[in-house]
Amino acid sequence: MDETGLKSLLEHLPVSWWEADRELRVIDSGGGAFDDTGTAQRFLDTVRQELSGPPAAGLSHWQAHFDGRLFDVNWRLGAPRQGRSRGLAVELGTGPAATRRYDAFADLAPAAAFIRDAGGRHLWANHAYAHLYGTTPEHVIGKHVEDVDAPADAARVLALDKDVLTRGKPVRHTLAYHRPDGSSGQAAGHRFPVQEGNQTCVAGIYIDISDYTRALHQRREAEESLCALRDHSGLPCALISAGGRIQQASAAAAELLQIRLSDLVGRRADTVLASAPELPGLRRGWHDLIARRSRRIQTSALLVDAHGRQRRARLHLTTVGRSAARATSVWAVVTHQGIAHESHPALTASQERILSLLAAGRSNAEIATSLHLSRQTVDYHLSRLRDLLDAPNRCALVARAYVLGILAPQTWPPRPATAGPPRKAT
């Protein structure tokens, strides 16, 4: 620790340090014993007066009284080095002013604190400790543990006190207690031996962690409920980090992608996406989500499983972590999916439009007129589409177009899944 750090530490302790010149005028001082340099100078003058008699040669350590307070002084007398001398005084705390100062501090501290004798009688307790029992320190001090705690709690408390006295050193633990209204609480802290007069007692400092523990329990229950809902919904879903890595996934998602769940978690999400016309729009939508320009989007994507088979899916993406400037993660849920198929050449815009009109019940002639194509061109496209999608006739061609996700489900008139607005955002 450097000198600056040491000075900062001493500011919180009942000590006083000073640096004085040859005339014993304070040049610099600090510590938590005095509030200002003027008081430190008065203390130094008082120490000089107490030593006005002939001190022992080289005297550097003695006790001094100042304003009703007792200090242990370390200050080498004699010729100062380089014209300056340094000293340190530690308050012993027996004076009434020091007692009032530090008793008041402990009494109003937010941590619950107490002192008990070996028999379990409270010698002292602060307001925070009494508050745990819904009362004031005056109603705790002087009472036995069994007068304050329930019988079961009192037996455990006395056993802990005995353990501390036997060990003779501090013990850290977490304990449960019961409030006067019957509700339970939890506290964490230290219990340690202290000397009060001629007897060894037990002291303790604790922080009530009931609310913290309750919040952790509620969070754990919420996470378990979410996992149960995720796994039993049957929906393929995954929690994806802002960096694009899969953090959590449902068993249905692993089954959809034909990959073990343990291998899916930790994988980059873009490795399960095949190249498709809507992929650039999906990436733009993702950046909008992370930047909080959108809170949720609906879009489509072409998924590829571990065997290289593809299927088109409808995705709902929703951000997680509203308090941050950027979304921390995104839930991706597959709401509709086509059948898995071997990859085939991407359909042209004309072919997708022909499939849409065919699904709407148009004849070849009507399709040709609507698209300003010749009848022969439409016949060629339909023949080519039957080969690409392995469909023997027009009805099968439409059905295959829907189950493969080429045509958007739940829309009328029929349209390609990749046509129109690529996503819906909110």
C-alpha positions as CSV (number, residue, x, y, z in Angstrom):
1,M,0.0,0.0,0.0
2,D,1.4,3.4,-0.9
3,E,1.3,6.4,1.4
4,T,-1.8,7.8,-0.2
5,G,-3.7,4.6,0.4
6,L,-2.5,4.4,4.0
7,K,-3.7,7.9,4.6
8,S,-7.1,7.1,3.2
9,L,-7.4,4.0,5.4
10,L,-6.5,6.0,8.5
11,E,-9.3,8.5,7.8
12,H,-11.8,5.8,8.9
13,L,-9.9,4.8,12.1
14,P,-9.7,6.4,15.6
15,V,-6.1,7.5,15.1
16,S,-4.3,10.8,14.5
17,W,-1.1,11.2,12.5
18,W,0.9,14.4,12.0
19,E,4.0,15.9,10.6
20,A,5.5,18.9,12.4
21,D,8.4,21.3,11.8
22,R,11.3,22.1,14.2
23,E,9.0,24.4,16.2
24,L,6.4,21.6,16.4
25,R,4.0,23.4,14.2
26,V,1.7,20.9,12.4
27,I,2.4,20.9,8.7
28,D,0.2,18.0,7.7
29,S,-2.2,15.8,9.7
30,G,-5.0,13.3,9.2
31,G,-6.8,10.2,10.6
32,G,-10.3,9.8,12.1
33,A,-9.6,10.9,15.7
34,F,-9.8,14.7,15.0
35,D,-11.9,16.7,12.7
36,D,-9.4,19.4,11.7
37,T,-5.8,20.4,11.7
38,G,-6.4,22.9,14.6
39,T,-7.5,20.1,16.9
40,A,-4.4,18.1,15.9
41,Q,-2.2,21.1,16.8
42,R,-3.9,21.4,20.2
43,F,-3.3,17.7,20.8
44,L,0.4,18.1,19.9
45,D,0.6,21.1,22.3
46,T,-1.0,19.1,25.1
47,V,1.4,16.3,24.6
48,R,4.3,18.7,24.8
49,Q,3.0,20.1,28.1
50,E,2.5,16.6,29.6
51,L,6.2,15.9,28.7
52,S,7.4,19.3,30.0
53,G,9.3,17.4,32.7
54,P,12.6,15.6,31.8
55,P,11.5,12.6,29.6
56,A,13.6,9.5,29.3
57,A,16.2,9.7,26.6
58,G,14.8,8.7,23.2
59,L,11.3,8.3,24.6
60,S,9.0,7.4,21.6
61,H,6.0,5.5,23.1
62,W,3.7,6.6,26.0
63,Q,0.1,7.4,26.8
64,A,-1.4,10.8,26.8
65,H,-4.8,12.4,27.9
66,F,-6.5,14.9,25.7
67,D,-10.1,16.3,26.1
68,G,-11.0,13.4,28.3
69,R,-9.7,10.9,25.8
70,L,-6.8,8.5,26.2
71,F,-4.3,8.0,23.4
72,D,-1.3,5.7,22.8
73,V,1.4,8.0,21.3
74,N,4.3,6.9,19.1
75,W,6.6,9.9,18.5
76,R,10.3,9.8,18.7
77,L,11.7,12.8,20.5
78,G,15.0,14.5,19.9
79,A,16.3,16.3,16.9
80,P,13.9,15.9,13.9
81,R,15.2,14.6,10.6
82,Q,15.4,17.1,7.8
83,G,13.7,19.6,10.1
84,R,10.5,17.6,10.4
85,S,9.1,14.9,12.8
86,R,6.3,12.5,12.4
87,G,4.0,11.0,15.0
88,L,1.0,8.7,15.4
89,A,-1.6,8.5,18.2
90,V,-4.1,5.7,18.6
91,E,-7.2,6.4,20.7
92,L,-7.7,3.7,23.3
93,G,-11.4,4.5,23.6
94,T,-11.7,4.7,27.3
95,G,-12.6,8.4,27.4
96,P,-16.3,9.3,27.5
97,A,-16.1,11.3,24.2
98,A,-14.8,8.3,22.3
99,T,-17.3,6.0,23.9
100,R,-20.2,8.3,22.9
101,R,-18.8,8.6,19.4
102,Y,-18.3,4.9,18.6
103,D,-21.3,3.7,20.6
104,A,-23.5,6.0,18.6
105,F,-21.9,4.8,15.4
106,A,-22.5,1.1,16.2
107,D,-26.0,1.8,17.6
108,L,-27.1,3.3,14.2
109,A,-25.2,1.0,11.9
110,P,-27.5,-0.9,9.4
111,A,-26.0,-4.2,10.4
112,A,-27.5,-6.0,13.4
113,A,-25.0,-6.2,16.3
114,F,-25.1,-7.6,19.8
115,I,-23.0,-8.6,22.8
116,R,-24.0,-11.5,25.1
117,D,-22.4,-13.1,28.1
118,A,-21.6,-16.8,28.4
119,G,-25.0,-17.5,29.9
120,G,-26.9,-16.0,27.0
121,R,-27.9,-12.6,28.5
122,H,-27.8,-9.6,26.2
123,L,-25.3,-7.0,27.5
124,W,-25.8,-4.7,24.5
125,A,-27.7,-4.6,21.2
126,N,-28.1,-1.9,18.5
127,H,-31.3,-0.7,16.8
128,A,-30.8,-3.0,13.7
129,Y,-30.6,-6.1,15.9
130,A,-33.7,-5.1,17.9
131,H,-35.6,-4.4,14.6
132,L,-35.2,-8.0,13.6
133,Y,-37.5,-8.8,16.5
134,G,-39.8,-5.9,16.0
135,T,-38.7,-4.0,19.1
136,T,-36.2,-1.6,20.5
137,P,-32.7,-2.2,22.2
138,E,-34.2,-1.3,25.6
139,H,-36.4,-4.3,25.4
140,V,-33.6,-6.6,24.4
141,I,-30.7,-5.5,26.7
142,G,-30.7,-7.5,29.9
143,K,-32.9,-10.3,28.6
144,H,-31.9,-13.9,28.1
145,V,-31.8,-15.4,24.6
146,E,-34.8,-17.6,25.6
147,D,-36.8,-14.4,26.3
148,V,-36.2,-13.1,22.8
149,D,-36.0,-16.1,20.5
150,A,-38.4,-19.1,20.1
151,P,-37.3,-22.2,22.1
152,A,-35.9,-24.0,19.0
153,D,-34.1,-20.9,17.9
154,A,-32.8,-20.1,21.4
155,A,-31.2,-23.6,21.7
156,R,-29.4,-23.1,18.4
157,V,-28.2,-19.6,19.3
158,L,-26.8,-20.8,22.6
159,A,-25.0,-23.7,20.9
160,L,-23.4,-21.2,18.4
161,D,-22.4,-19.0,21.3
162,K,-20.8,-21.9,23.1
163,D,-19.0,-23.0,19.9
164,V,-17.5,-19.5,19.5
165,L,-16.3,-19.4,23.1
166,T,-14.8,-22.8,22.8
167,R,-12.9,-22.0,19.6
168,G,-11.9,-18.6,20.7
169,K,-12.0,-17.2,17.2
170,P,-14.6,-15.7,14.8
171,V,-17.1,-17.9,13.0
172,R,-19.0,-16.9,9.8
173,H,-22.3,-18.5,9.1
174,T,-25.9,-18.0,7.9
175,L,-28.7,-18.6,10.3
176,A,-32.5,-18.7,10.3
177,Y,-34.7,-16.9,12.9
178,H,-38.3,-16.3,13.5
179,R,-40.0,-12.9,13.8
180,P,-42.6,-12.1,16.4
181,D,-45.3,-12.4,13.7
182,G,-44.2,-16.0,13.1
183,S,-42.6,-15.3,9.7
184,S,-39.1,-16.6,9.2
185,G,-36.0,-14.7,8.2
186,Q,-32.3,-15.3,7.4
187,A,-29.2,-13.4,8.5
188,A,-25.5,-13.8,7.5
189,G,-22.5,-12.5,9.4
190,H,-19.8,-13.2,12.0
191,R,-19.9,-14.3,15.7
192,F,-16.7,-13.7,17.7
193,P,-15.4,-13.6,21.3
194,V,-14.9,-10.2,23.0
195,Q,-13.6,-9.2,26.4
196,E,-16.1,-7.2,28.5
197,G,-14.4,-6.3,31.8
198,N,-13.2,-9.5,33.4
199,Q,-15.4,-11.9,31.4
200,T,-15.3,-13.3,27.8
201,C,-18.5,-12.7,25.9
202,V,-19.9,-13.3,22.5
203,A,-20.5,-10.6,20.0
204,G,-22.1,-10.8,16.6
205,I,-22.6,-8.6,13.5
206,Y,-25.2,-9.8,11.0
207,I,-27.0,-8.5,7.9
208,D,-30.6,-9.5,7.3
209,I,-30.6,-11.4,3.9
210,S,-34.3,-12.4,4.0
211,D,-35.3,-10.3,1.0
212,Y,-32.2,-11.3,-0.9
213,T,-32.8,-15.0,-0.3
214,R,-36.5,-14.7,-1.2
215,A,-35.6,-12.9,-4.4
216,L,-33.1,-15.7,-5.3
217,H,-35.8,-18.3,-4.5
218,Q,-38.4,-16.6,-6.7
219,R,-35.9,-16.2,-9.5
220,R,-35.0,-19.9,-9.3
221,E,-38.7,-20.8,-9.4
222,A,-39.2,-18.5,-12.4
223,E,-36.3,-20.1,-14.3
224,E,-37.6,-23.6,-13.5
225,S,-41.1,-22.6,-14.7
226,L,-39.7,-21.1,-17.9
227,C,-37.7,-24.2,-18.5
228,A,-40.7,-26.4,-17.9
229,L,-42.9,-24.3,-20.2
230,R,-40.1,-24.3,-22.9
231,D,-39.6,-28.0,-22.8
232,H,-43.3,-29.0,-22.6
233,S,-44.6,-26.6,-25.2
234,G,-43.1,-28.6,-28.0
235,L,-42.0,-25.4,-29.7
236,P,-38.5,-25.3,-31.1
237,C,-37.0,-22.3,-29.4
238,A,-33.6,-20.9,-28.3
239,L,-32.1,-18.1,-26.3
240,I,-29.5,-16.3,-28.4
241,S,-26.9,-13.9,-27.0
242,A,-26.4,-10.4,-28.5
243,G,-23.2,-11.8,-30.1
244,G,-25.2,-14.5,-31.9
245,R,-24.4,-17.6,-29.8
246,I,-27.1,-20.0,-28.6
247,Q,-27.3,-19.9,-24.7
248,Q,-30.3,-22.1,-24.1
249,A,-32.4,-24.3,-26.4
250,S,-35.4,-26.6,-26.1
251,A,-35.4,-30.3,-26.8
252,A,-37.7,-29.6,-29.8
253,A,-35.1,-27.3,-31.3
254,A,-32.4,-29.9,-31.0
255,E,-34.8,-32.5,-32.6
256,L,-35.7,-30.1,-35.4
257,L,-32.0,-29.6,-36.3
258,Q,-31.1,-33.2,-35.7
259,I,-28.4,-32.4,-33.2
260,R,-27.7,-33.2,-29.6
261,L,-28.9,-30.5,-27.2
262,S,-25.5,-30.3,-25.6
263,D,-23.9,-29.7,-29.0
264,L,-26.5,-27.1,-29.9
265,V,-25.9,-24.9,-26.8
266,G,-22.9,-22.7,-27.3
267,R,-23.1,-22.9,-31.1
268,R,-23.4,-19.8,-33.3
269,A,-26.9,-19.4,-34.5
270,D,-26.0,-18.4,-38.0
271,T,-24.6,-21.9,-38.6
272,V,-28.1,-23.4,-38.7
273,L,-29.3,-20.9,-41.4
274,A,-29.1,-21.7,-45.0
275,S,-28.6,-19.1,-47.7
276,A,-32.0,-17.7,-48.7
277,P,-33.4,-14.5,-50.3
278,E,-34.8,-13.4,-46.9
279,L,-31.5,-13.8,-45.0
280,P,-30.3,-10.2,-45.5
281,G,-33.6,-9.0,-44.2
282,L,-33.3,-11.3,-41.2
283,R,-29.8,-9.9,-40.4
284,R,-31.1,-6.3,-40.6
285,G,-33.9,-7.2,-38.3
286,W,-31.5,-8.8,-35.8
287,H,-29.4,-5.6,-35.6
288,D,-32.6,-3.6,-35.0
289,L,-33.5,-5.9,-32.1
290,I,-30.1,-5.6,-30.5
291,A,-30.0,-1.8,-30.9
292,R,-33.6,-1.7,-29.5
293,R,-35.1,-0.2,-32.6
294,S,-37.5,-3.1,-32.5
295,R,-38.7,-5.2,-29.6
296,R,-39.9,-8.2,-31.5
297,I,-40.1,-9.2,-35.2
298,Q,-41.7,-12.0,-37.2
299,T,-39.9,-13.3,-40.2
300,S,-39.0,-16.5,-42.1
301,A,-35.7,-18.3,-42.5
302,L,-34.4,-21.4,-44.2
303,L,-33.0,-23.8,-41.5
304,V,-30.4,-26.5,-42.2
305,D,-30.1,-29.5,-40.0
306,A,-27.0,-31.7,-39.2
307,H,-27.7,-33.8,-42.3
308,G,-27.7,-30.9,-44.6
309,R,-31.5,-31.0,-45.2
310,Q,-33.4,-27.7,-45.3
311,R,-36.8,-26.6,-44.1
312,R,-38.4,-23.2,-44.2
313,A,-39.6,-21.9,-40.8
314,R,-41.5,-19.0,-39.4
315,L,-39.6,-17.2,-36.6
316,H,-40.7,-15.0,-33.8
317,L,-37.8,-13.0,-32.3
318,T,-38.2,-11.1,-29.0
319,T,-35.6,-9.2,-27.0
320,V,-34.6,-9.9,-23.4
321,G,-33.2,-7.4,-20.9
322,R,-35.2,-4.1,-21.1
323,S,-33.0,-2.1,-18.7
324,A,-29.9,-2.1,-20.8
325,A,-29.2,0.3,-23.6
326,R,-28.7,-2.7,-25.9
327,A,-30.6,-6.0,-25.8
328,T,-28.6,-8.7,-23.9
329,S,-30.2,-11.6,-25.7
330,V,-33.1,-12.7,-28.0
331,W,-35.6,-15.5,-27.7
332,A,-36.2,-17.2,-31.1
333,V,-39.3,-19.3,-31.4
334,V,-40.3,-21.4,-34.5
335,T,-44.1,-21.2,-34.9
336,H,-44.5,-22.8,-38.3
337,Q,-42.2,-25.1,-40.2
338,G,-42.1,-27.0,-43.5
339,I,-40.8,-30.5,-44.1
340,A,-37.2,-31.3,-44.3
341,H,-35.9,-31.8,-47.8
342,E,-32.7,-32.0,-49.7
343,S,-31.5,-28.6,-50.9
344,H,-32.5,-27.7,-54.4
345,P,-31.7,-24.7,-56.6
346,A,-33.4,-21.6,-55.4
347,L,-36.6,-20.8,-57.2
348,T,-36.7,-17.7,-59.4
349,A,-39.1,-14.9,-58.6
350,S,-41.2,-15.9,-61.7
351,Q,-41.4,-19.5,-60.5
352,E,-42.6,-18.4,-57.0
353,R,-45.2,-16.1,-58.5
354,I,-46.4,-18.9,-60.8
355,L,-46.8,-21.2,-57.7
356,S,-48.8,-18.4,-55.9
357,L,-51.2,-18.0,-58.8
358,L,-51.5,-21.8,-59.2
359,A,-52.4,-22.1,-55.5
360,A,-55.1,-19.5,-56.0
361,G,-56.7,-21.7,-58.6
362,R,-55.6,-19.9,-61.8
363,S,-55.4,-21.8,-65.1
364,N,-52.2,-21.9,-67.2
365,A,-53.8,-19.3,-69.5
366,E,-54.7,-17.0,-66.7
367,I,-51.2,-17.3,-65.2
368,A,-49.7,-16.4,-68.6
369,T,-52.0,-13.4,-68.9
370,S,-51.3,-12.2,-65.4
371,L,-47.5,-12.4,-65.7
372,H,-47.4,-11.3,-69.4
373,L,-45.8,-14.6,-70.4
374,S,-46.5,-16.9,-73.2
375,R,-48.5,-20.1,-72.6
376,Q,-45.5,-22.2,-73.6
377,T,-43.3,-20.4,-71.0
378,V,-45.8,-21.1,-68.2
379,D,-46.0,-24.7,-69.2
380,Y,-42.2,-25.0,-69.2
381,H,-42.0,-23.4,-65.7
382,L,-44.6,-25.7,-64.3
383,S,-42.9,-28.8,-65.8
384,R,-39.6,-27.6,-64.3
385,L,-41.2,-26.9,-60.9
386,R,-42.7,-30.5,-60.8
387,D,-39.2,-31.8,-61.4
388,L,-37.6,-29.6,-58.7
389,L,-40.2,-30.3,-56.1
390,D,-40.8,-34.0,-57.0
391,A,-44.6,-33.4,-57.6
392,P,-46.5,-35.6,-60.1
393,N,-49.3,-33.1,-60.8
394,R,-50.6,-29.6,-60.2
395,C,-52.3,-30.4,-56.9
396,A,-49.2,-32.1,-55.5
397,L,-47.1,-29.2,-56.7
398,V,-49.2,-26.7,-54.6
399,A,-49.1,-29.0,-51.6
400,R,-45.4,-29.4,-51.8
401,A,-44.9,-25.7,-52.1
402,Y,-46.8,-25.2,-48.8
403,V,-45.1,-28.0,-46.8
404,L,-41.7,-26.9,-48.1
405,G,-42.4,-23.4,-46.9
406,I,-42.1,-21.9,-50.3
407,L,-45.6,-20.4,-50.0
408,A,-46.5,-18.5,-46.8
409,P,-49.0,-20.3,-44.6
410,Q,-52.1,-18.6,-43.3
411,T,-52.2,-15.9,-46.0
412,W,-54.7,-15.4,-48.8
413,P,-54.3,-14.8,-51.7
414,P,-51.3,-17.1,-51.7
415,R,-47.9,-15.5,-51.8
416,P,-44.3,-16.6,-51.6
417,A,-42.9,-16.8,-48.1
418,T,-40.0,-14.6,-49.2
419,A,-42.2,-12.0,-51.0
420,G,-43.5,-8.7,-49.6
421,P,-42.3,-7.3,-46.3
422,P,-39.7,-9.7,-45.0
423,R,-40.8,-9.2,-41.4
424,K,-43.2,-7.6,-39.0
425,A,-41.7,-5.5,-36.2
426,T,-43.0,-3.9,-33.1
